């Protein structure tokens, strides 16, 4: 019976995948047309910049003064859509829903290229398609695009078409990393992190292709040159990407100067309430700093808050280390999106779903570990991205949506684990055509 089911799923895989993706797309469209999310805070700034770009007012939030507060990638993406389809938010959300579906397809192809069995591919794609992360298609945040770019890097690593052309693969991945940086300043130091990891591995393991990663990093860094020049011309300062980061560093750590901070991992509503109270206090303090130290520009305020944040960390290293561990747990093990509502309806169902989410995460990490053991060269970039984001958000700031770019890798790891679940290493009979064997 089991063999017959496997044979049926293998024969009908394409039809079943199309059906799953179609239902998933309908679900996303239903969300877009039934739930109206307010465009505020970060989303409002992205939207305003995009509209100003379309109307010829330049990269500006208020339409008057140029800004370096936001990375240019996502506003440029929105501006392109607005220039073609208009500024109706739902049309922008539909575009994000389509990109989200393409992300799922890239993960499916990555699993197919390493010959994961068809029934496991279908199972993983089913879970991915209906995971609660899809709700972010309905807000103007860059995370849907960053998810796509991370899945694209995974696809480029494993696709036979790019693996057989190593120069093309290196160049395309370099551009993909550069695109990630333009989408989110979070990735600004990713090329340097990749290089540091490559050189460290080279010391202990001769087979690491340092020149390949040096080329990727070089392409990504060179892509920043036009925007860095623009910022220097506009502001007279060396700003590689954004004049931000200092406020985020200070805001995420300023409370440890007064008390030991531990945010709840499983109670996301309480965590959000704490953040709301904290943001109110931050706004008042920033207003006081602006008057006391005569900080007239956002760039001056950013540098000041960066110094204050570093000073707090140096003065309270133990509290900071404890908070970093707390943020690590929040980053990897925060409840699924929408869990606060579910908890209010049924605490028991909430607990079951929370435990399933934890199990999924642990199993996926174990699958990525097994994939790395069997194919280190192919997995190096995947592991580098995971470590980079984990370290960065543990050290600075961690909320649910910051984990979204890793979701394609998590489901890829889940598929790999399920296919090799009884083996500590990849099966010797399993042909992985498109990654290096070490």
VEXDREN-2710 file (C-alpha; in Angstrom, 1 decimal):
% VEXDREN-2710
k/r/px/py/pz
1/UNK/0.0/0.0/0.0
2/UNK/2.8/2.4/0.9
3/UNK/4.6/1.7/-2.3
4/UNK/1.5/2.2/-4.3
5/UNK/0.8/5.5/-2.7
6/UNK/4.4/6.6/-3.4
7/UNK/4.1/5.6/-7.0
8/UNK/0.8/7.5/-7.3
9/UNK/2.2/10.7/-5.7
10/UNK/5.3/10.5/-8.0
11/UNK/3.1/10.2/-11.1
12/UNK/0.7/12.9/-10.1
13/UNK/3.3/15.2/-8.4
14/UNK/3.1/18.1/-10.9
15/UNK/-0.7/18.1/-10.9
16/UNK/-0.8/18.0/-7.1
17/UNK/1.8/20.8/-6.8
18/UNK/-0.1/23.0/-9.1
19/UNK/-3.3/22.3/-7.1
20/UNK/-1.6/23.2/-3.8
21/UNK/-0.1/26.4/-5.2
22/UNK/-3.4/27.4/-6.7
23/UNK/-5.3/27.0/-3.4
24/UNK/-2.4/28.7/-1.6
25/UNK/-2.7/31.7/-4.0
26/UNK/-6.5/31.9/-3.6
27/UNK/-6.0/31.9/0.2
28/UNK/-3.5/34.8/-0.1
29/UNK/-5.9/36.7/-2.4
30/UNK/-8.7/36.1/0.0
31/UNK/-6.6/37.6/2.8
32/UNK/-5.8/40.6/0.6
33/UNK/-9.4/41.4/-0.3
34/UNK/-10.9/40.6/3.1
35/UNK/-8.4/42.2/5.6
36/UNK/-7.4/45.8/5.3
37/UNK/-4.1/46.4/7.0
38/UNK/-3.2/50.1/7.9
39/UNK/-0.2/51.5/6.1
40/UNK/1.7/53.0/9.0
41/UNK/5.2/53.3/10.5
42/UNK/7.8/51.5/8.4
43/UNK/5.3/50.6/5.7
44/UNK/4.2/54.2/5.4
45/UNK/7.8/55.4/4.9
46/UNK/8.4/52.8/2.2
47/UNK/5.1/53.8/0.5
48/UNK/5.8/57.5/0.6
49/UNK/9.3/57.1/-0.8
50/UNK/8.0/55.0/-3.7
51/UNK/5.3/57.5/-4.5
52/UNK/7.8/60.4/-4.4
53/UNK/10.1/58.5/-6.8
54/UNK/7.2/58.0/-9.2
55/UNK/6.2/61.7/-9.1
56/UNK/9.8/62.9/-9.6
57/UNK/10.4/64.1/-6.1
58/UNK/13.4/61.8/-5.6
59/UNK/14.2/59.4/-2.8
60/UNK/12.5/61.3/0.0
61/UNK/10.0/60.6/2.7
62/UNK/8.4/64.0/2.8
63/UNK/8.8/64.9/-0.8
64/UNK/11.2/67.7/0.0
65/UNK/14.4/66.6/1.7
66/UNK/16.4/63.6/0.5
67/UNK/16.7/60.8/2.9
68/UNK/19.1/58.0/3.8
69/UNK/16.8/56.5/6.4
70/UNK/15.7/53.6/4.3
71/UNK/17.5/51.1/2.0
72/UNK/16.6/51.8/-1.6
73/UNK/15.7/48.3/-2.8
74/UNK/12.1/47.9/-1.5
75/UNK/11.0/51.5/-2.3
76/UNK/12.3/51.1/-5.8
77/UNK/10.4/47.8/-6.2
78/UNK/7.2/49.5/-5.0
79/UNK/7.9/52.5/-7.3
80/UNK/8.2/50.1/-10.3
81/UNK/4.9/48.5/-9.5
82/UNK/3.2/51.9/-8.9
83/UNK/4.4/53.3/-12.2
84/UNK/2.9/50.3/-14.0
85/UNK/-0.2/49.4/-12.0
86/UNK/-1.0/52.4/-9.9
87/UNK/-0.7/53.1/-6.2
88/UNK/-3.7/50.9/-5.0
89/UNK/-2.3/48.9/-2.1
90/UNK/-4.1/45.8/-3.0
91/UNK/-2.4/45.6/-6.4
92/UNK/1.0/45.9/-4.6
93/UNK/-0.1/43.1/-2.2
94/UNK/-1.1/40.8/-5.1
95/UNK/2.4/41.3/-6.6
96/UNK/3.8/40.2/-3.2
97/UNK/1.5/37.2/-3.1
98/UNK/2.8/36.1/-6.5
99/UNK/6.4/36.6/-5.4
100/UNK/5.6/34.5/-2.3
101/UNK/4.4/31.7/-4.5
102/UNK/7.6/31.9/-6.6
103/UNK/9.5/31.5/-3.3
104/UNK/7.7/28.2/-2.6
105/UNK/8.4/27.0/-6.2
106/UNK/12.1/27.7/-5.7
107/UNK/12.2/25.6/-2.5
108/UNK/10.4/22.8/-4.3
109/UNK/12.9/22.9/-7.2
110/UNK/15.8/22.9/-4.7
111/UNK/14.4/19.7/-3.1
112/UNK/13.9/18.2/-6.5
113/UNK/17.5/18.9/-7.6
114/UNK/18.8/16.9/-4.6
115/UNK/16.4/14.1/-5.4
116/UNK/14.2/14.3/-2.2
117/UNK/11.4/11.8/-2.7
118/UNK/8.2/13.2/-4.3
119/UNK/5.9/12.5/-1.3
120/UNK/8.2/14.4/1.0
121/UNK/8.5/17.3/-1.5
122/UNK/4.7/17.5/-1.6
123/UNK/4.4/17.3/2.2
124/UNK/7.0/20.1/2.7
125/UNK/5.4/22.3/0.0
126/UNK/2.0/21.8/1.6
127/UNK/3.3/23.0/5.0
128/UNK/5.2/25.9/3.5
129/UNK/2.2/27.0/1.4
130/UNK/-0.1/27.2/4.3
131/UNK/2.3/28.4/7.0
132/UNK/1.2/31.6/8.8
133/UNK/4.1/33.5/7.3
134/UNK/2.0/34.2/4.2
135/UNK/0.1/37.0/6.1
136/UNK/3.0/39.3/5.3
137/UNK/1.9/39.5/1.7
138/UNK/-0.7/41.9/3.0
139/UNK/1.7/44.5/4.4
140/UNK/4.3/46.7/2.8
141/UNK/7.4/45.2/4.4
142/UNK/10.5/44.0/2.6
143/UNK/10.4/40.5/4.1
144/UNK/8.5/38.8/1.3
145/UNK/11.2/39.9/-1.1
146/UNK/14.0/38.9/1.2
147/UNK/12.5/35.5/1.5
148/UNK/12.5/35.2/-2.3
149/UNK/16.1/36.3/-2.6
150/UNK/17.3/33.8/0.0
151/UNK/15.3/31.0/-1.8
152/UNK/16.9/32.2/-5.1
153/UNK/20.4/31.8/-3.6
154/UNK/19.4/28.3/-2.5
155/UNK/18.1/27.5/-6.0
156/UNK/21.3/28.9/-7.6
157/UNK/23.5/26.8/-5.4
158/UNK/21.6/23.5/-6.3
159/UNK/20.4/24.1/-9.9
160/UNK/22.3/21.9/-12.4
161/UNK/22.2/24.8/-14.9
162/UNK/24.2/27.1/-12.6
163/UNK/26.3/24.4/-11.0
164/UNK/27.7/23.4/-14.4
165/UNK/28.7/27.0/-15.0
166/UNK/30.6/28.0/-11.8
167/UNK/31.5/31.5/-13.0
168/UNK/27.9/32.3/-13.8
169/UNK/26.8/30.8/-10.5
170/UNK/29.3/32.9/-8.6
171/UNK/28.3/36.1/-10.4
172/UNK/24.5/35.5/-10.0
173/UNK/24.8/34.7/-6.3
174/UNK/27.0/37.8/-5.8
175/UNK/24.2/39.9/-7.4
176/UNK/21.6/38.2/-5.2
177/UNK/23.5/39.0/-2.1
178/UNK/23.8/42.6/-3.3
179/UNK/20.1/42.7/-3.9
180/UNK/19.5/41.5/-0.3
181/UNK/21.6/44.4/1.0
182/UNK/19.6/46.9/-1.0
183/UNK/16.4/45.4/0.4
184/UNK/17.4/45.4/4.0
185/UNK/20.4/47.1/5.7
186/UNK/20.4/44.0/8.0
187/UNK/22.5/42.3/5.3
188/UNK/25.1/45.1/4.9
189/UNK/27.9/43.0/6.6
190/UNK/26.9/39.6/5.1
191/UNK/29.6/39.7/2.4
192/UNK/32.3/40.4/5.1
193/UNK/30.8/37.7/7.3
194/UNK/31.0/35.2/4.5
195/UNK/34.6/36.1/3.8
196/UNK/35.6/35.8/7.4
197/UNK/34.0/32.3/7.6
198/UNK/35.6/31.2/4.4
199/UNK/39.1/32.3/5.6
200/UNK/38.6/30.6/8.9
201/UNK/37.5/27.4/7.3
202/UNK/40.4/27.6/4.8
203/UNK/42.8/27.5/7.8
204/UNK/41.4/24.2/9.0
205/UNK/40.0/22.8/5.7
206/UNK/42.0/23.3/2.5
207/UNK/39.1/22.6/0.1
208/UNK/37.2/25.8/0.9
209/UNK/37.1/27.9/-2.3
210/UNK/38.0/31.3/-0.9
211/UNK/38.4/32.9/-4.4
212/UNK/34.8/32.0/-5.2
213/UNK/33.4/33.7/-2.1
214/UNK/35.8/36.6/-2.5
215/UNK/34.3/37.2/-5.9
216/UNK/30.7/36.9/-4.6
217/UNK/31.5/39.4/-1.8
218/UNK/33.3/41.7/-4.2
219/UNK/30.3/41.9/-6.5
220/UNK/27.9/42.5/-3.7
221/UNK/30.1/45.3/-2.2
222/UNK/30.6/46.9/-5.7
223/UNK/26.8/47.0/-6.1
224/UNK/26.7/49.4/-3.1
225/UNK/29.0/52.0/-4.8
226/UNK/26.3/53.9/-6.7
227/UNK/24.2/54.4/-3.6
228/UNK/27.2/55.2/-1.4
229/UNK/28.2/57.9/-3.9
230/UNK/24.7/59.2/-3.9
231/UNK/24.7/59.5/-0.1
232/UNK/28.0/61.3/-0.1
233/UNK/26.8/63.8/-2.7
234/UNK/23.6/64.4/-0.9
235/UNK/24.8/64.5/2.7
236/UNK/28.6/65.0/2.5
237/UNK/29.1/61.9/4.6
238/UNK/30.2/58.3/4.0
239/UNK/27.0/56.4/4.4
240/UNK/27.3/53.0/2.6
241/UNK/23.6/52.3/2.8
242/UNK/21.5/54.0/5.5
243/UNK/22.0/56.5/8.2
244/UNK/20.3/54.2/10.7
245/UNK/21.2/51.4/13.0
246/UNK/22.3/53.5/16.0
247/UNK/18.8/54.1/17.1
248/UNK/17.9/50.4/16.7
249/UNK/21.0/49.3/18.8
250/UNK/20.2/51.8/21.5
251/UNK/16.5/51.1/21.5
252/UNK/16.9/47.3/21.8
253/UNK/19.3/47.6/24.8
254/UNK/18.6/50.9/26.6
255/UNK/16.4/49.2/29.3
256/UNK/19.3/47.0/30.6
257/UNK/20.8/50.1/32.1
258/UNK/18.0/50.1/34.7
259/UNK/17.1/46.5/35.1
260/UNK/17.6/42.9/33.8
261/UNK/15.4/42.5/30.8
262/UNK/13.9/39.2/29.8
263/UNK/11.1/39.2/27.2
264/UNK/8.6/36.2/27.2
265/UNK/9.4/33.8/24.4
266/UNK/6.1/32.0/24.1
267/UNK/3.7/34.9/25.0
268/UNK/4.1/37.1/22.0
269/UNK/1.3/39.5/23.0
270/UNK/3.1/40.3/26.3
271/UNK/6.3/40.8/24.3
272/UNK/4.5/43.2/21.9
273/UNK/2.9/45.1/24.9
274/UNK/6.4/45.5/26.4
275/UNK/7.7/46.8/23.1
276/UNK/4.9/49.3/22.9
277/UNK/5.7/50.7/26.4
278/UNK/9.4/50.7/25.5
279/UNK/8.8/52.6/22.3
280/UNK/6.8/55.3/24.1
281/UNK/9.7/55.8/26.6
282/UNK/12.2/55.8/23.7
283/UNK/10.4/58.6/21.9
284/UNK/10.4/60.8/25.0
285/UNK/14.1/60.2/25.7
286/UNK/15.0/60.9/22.0
287/UNK/13.1/64.2/22.3
288/UNK/15.1/65.1/25.4
289/UNK/18.4/64.1/23.8
290/UNK/17.6/66.3/20.7
291/UNK/17.1/69.3/22.9
292/UNK/19.9/68.7/25.3
293/UNK/22.6/67.9/22.8
294/UNK/21.2/70.0/19.9
295/UNK/21.0/67.1/17.5
296/UNK/19.4/68.7/14.5
297/UNK/19.7/66.0/11.8
298/UNK/18.8/62.3/11.7
299/UNK/22.5/61.5/11.0
300/UNK/23.6/63.3/14.1
301/UNK/20.9/61.5/16.2
302/UNK/21.9/58.1/14.7
303/UNK/25.6/58.6/15.6
304/UNK/24.7/59.8/19.1
305/UNK/22.3/56.8/19.8
306/UNK/24.9/54.4/18.5
307/UNK/27.5/55.7/21.0
308/UNK/24.9/55.5/23.8
309/UNK/23.9/52.0/22.9
310/UNK/27.6/50.8/22.9
311/UNK/28.2/52.6/26.2
312/UNK/25.2/50.7/27.8
313/UNK/26.5/47.4/26.5
314/UNK/30.0/48.0/27.9
315/UNK/28.6/49.0/31.3
316/UNK/26.3/46.0/31.6
317/UNK/27.9/43.0/29.8
318/UNK/26.2/40.3/31.9
319/UNK/22.7/41.8/31.4
320/UNK/23.5/42.2/27.7
321/UNK/24.6/38.6/27.4
322/UNK/21.4/37.4/29.1
323/UNK/19.3/39.6/26.7
324/UNK/21.2/38.2/23.7
325/UNK/20.3/34.7/24.7
326/UNK/16.7/35.8/25.2
327/UNK/16.6/37.3/21.7
328/UNK/18.1/34.1/20.3
329/UNK/15.2/32.2/21.7
330/UNK/12.7/34.7/20.4
331/UNK/14.3/34.7/17.0
332/UNK/14.1/30.9/16.6
333/UNK/11.2/29.9/18.9
334/UNK/8.7/32.7/19.0
335/UNK/5.1/31.4/18.4
336/UNK/3.5/31.3/15.0
337/UNK/2.0/34.5/13.6
338/UNK/-1.6/34.9/14.9
339/UNK/-1.0/32.9/18.0
340/UNK/-2.2/35.6/20.4
341/UNK/-5.7/35.3/18.9
342/UNK/-5.5/31.5/19.0
343/UNK/-4.4/31.5/22.6
344/UNK/-7.4/33.6/23.5
345/UNK/-9.7/31.1/21.8
346/UNK/-8.2/27.9/23.0
347/UNK/-5.0/27.7/25.2
348/UNK/-4.8/23.9/24.6
349/UNK/-4.8/24.2/20.8
350/UNK/-2.3/27.1/21.1
351/UNK/0.0/24.8/23.2
352/UNK/-0.3/22.0/20.7
353/UNK/0.5/24.3/17.7
354/UNK/3.4/25.8/19.6
355/UNK/4.9/22.4/20.4
356/UNK/4.5/21.4/16.7
357/UNK/6.2/24.6/15.7
358/UNK/9.1/23.9/18.0
359/UNK/9.4/20.3/16.7
360/UNK/9.4/21.6/13.1
361/UNK/12.1/24.0/13.9
362/UNK/14.3/21.5/15.7
363/UNK/13.8/18.9/13.0
364/UNK/14.6/21.4/10.3
365/UNK/17.8/22.5/12.0
366/UNK/18.9/18.9/12.3
367/UNK/18.1/18.4/8.6
368/UNK/20.3/21.4/7.7
369/UNK/23.0/20.0/9.8
370/UNK/22.9/16.6/8.0
371/UNK/22.9/18.4/4.6
372/UNK/26.0/20.4/5.7
373/UNK/27.8/17.2/6.8
374/UNK/27.2/15.5/3.5
375/UNK/27.7/18.5/1.2
376/UNK/29.7/21.2/3.0
377/UNK/30.7/23.3/0.0
378/UNK/27.1/23.4/-1.3
379/UNK/25.8/24.2/2.2
380/UNK/28.4/26.8/3.1
381/UNK/26.4/29.9/2.0
382/UNK/23.2/28.5/3.5
383/UNK/24.9/28.1/6.9
384/UNK/26.6/31.5/6.6
385/UNK/23.2/33.2/6.1
386/UNK/21.6/31.4/9.0
387/UNK/24.5/32.1/11.4
388/UNK/24.7/35.7/10.3
389/UNK/21.1/36.5/10.9
390/UNK/21.0/34.6/14.1
391/UNK/24.1/36.4/15.5
392/UNK/22.9/39.8/14.3
393/UNK/19.4/39.6/15.6
394/UNK/20.5/38.0/18.9
395/UNK/22.9/41.0/19.4
396/UNK/20.6/43.7/18.3
397/UNK/16.8/43.1/17.9
398/UNK/14.6/40.1/17.3
399/UNK/10.9/40.0/16.4
400/UNK/8.8/37.5/14.5
401/UNK/9.1/38.9/11.0
402/UNK/12.9/39.1/11.1
403/UNK/12.9/35.3/11.0
404/UNK/11.0/35.2/7.7
405/UNK/14.0/35.2/5.3
406/UNK/15.1/31.9/6.9
407/UNK/11.8/30.2/6.4
408/UNK/12.7/28.9/2.9
409/UNK/15.9/27.3/4.4
410/UNK/13.9/25.8/7.3
411/UNK/11.5/24.0/5.0
412/UNK/14.4/22.9/2.8
413/UNK/16.0/21.4/5.9
414/UNK/12.8/19.8/6.9
415/UNK/12.5/18.1/3.5
416/UNK/16.1/16.9/3.7
417/UNK/15.6/15.5/7.2
418/UNK/12.4/13.6/6.3
419/UNK/14.1/12.0/3.3
420/UNK/17.2/10.9/5.3
421/UNK/15.6/10.6/8.7
422/UNK/17.1/7.1/9.5
423/UNK/20.6/8.1/8.5
424/UNK/23.2/10.2/10.2
425/UNK/24.7/11.1/6.9
426/UNK/23.1/11.4/3.4
427/UNK/22.5/8.0/1.9
428/UNK/25.4/6.8/-0.2
429/UNK/23.1/5.9/-3.0
430/UNK/21.6/9.4/-3.1
431/UNK/22.9/11.3/-6.1
432/UNK/23.2/15.0/-5.4
433/UNK/24.1/16.3/-8.8
434/UNK/24.5/20.0/-8.1
435/UNK/26.6/20.4/-5.0
436/UNK/30.2/19.6/-4.3
437/UNK/31.1/16.4/-2.6
438/UNK/33.7/16.9/0.1
END
